[in-house]
Amino acid sequence: DLGMAPAPARAPGSNAPGEPASLDEVEKRHISDVLAHTAGNVSQAARLLGIDRVTLYNKIRKYQLRRDGEDADPVSG
């Protein structure tokens, strides 16, 4: 025990200004950046990320990303 209280659960993208991003938010942003860098080439993006292509497809679906790295649902953030 590090004497730290557990962080309260919150919706993705709901950090207060100056508050660190969650690991999911960092991962989503990084995957988005890599997909944009590879112009949506999932095989190349997976290679750069060091993960299997199927894993990347699962993360794209999890984070609702398009292959060009943009959010599939711009309303949610």
Solvent accessible surface area in square Angstrom, and as a share of the most:
residue,aa,sasa,rsa
1,D,177,0.92
2,L,159,0.79
3,G,70,0.68
4,M,148,0.66
5,A,90,0.70
6,P,125,0.79
7,A,84,0.65
8,P,107,0.68
9,A,109,0.85
10,R,103,0.38
11,A,66,0.51
12,P,111,0.70
13,G,68,0.65
14,S,57,0.37
15,N,40,0.21
16,A,54,0.42
17,P,139,0.87
18,G,89,0.85
19,E,69,0.31
20,P,106,0.67
21,A,38,0.30
22,S,42,0.27
23,L,151,0.75
24,D,67,0.35
25,E,23,0.10
26,V,71,0.41
27,E,51,0.23
28,K,54,0.23
29,R,134,0.49
30,H,101,0.45
31,I,4,0.02
32,S,22,0.14
33,D,85,0.44
34,V,16,0.09
35,L,0,0.00
36,A,61,0.47
37,H,141,0.63
38,T,9,0.05
39,A,94,0.73
40,G,7,0.07
41,N,69,0.35
42,V,4,0.02
43,S,50,0.32
44,Q,71,0.32
45,A,0,0.00
46,A,4,0.03
47,R,173,0.63
48,L,105,0.52
49,L,39,0.19
50,G,67,0.64
51,I,55,0.28
52,D,91,0.47
53,R,117,0.43
54,V,87,0.50
55,T,51,0.30
56,L,0,0.00
57,Y,77,0.29
58,N,69,0.35
59,K,45,0.19
60,I,15,0.08
61,R,168,0.61
62,K,122,0.52
63,Y,21,0.08
64,Q,103,0.46
65,L,11,0.05
66,R,112,0.41
67,R,129,0.47
68,D,67,0.35
69,G,5,0.05
70,E,99,0.44
71,D,32,0.16
72,A,54,0.42
73,D,57,0.30
74,P,105,0.66
75,V,140,0.81
76,S,81,0.52
77,G,72,0.69
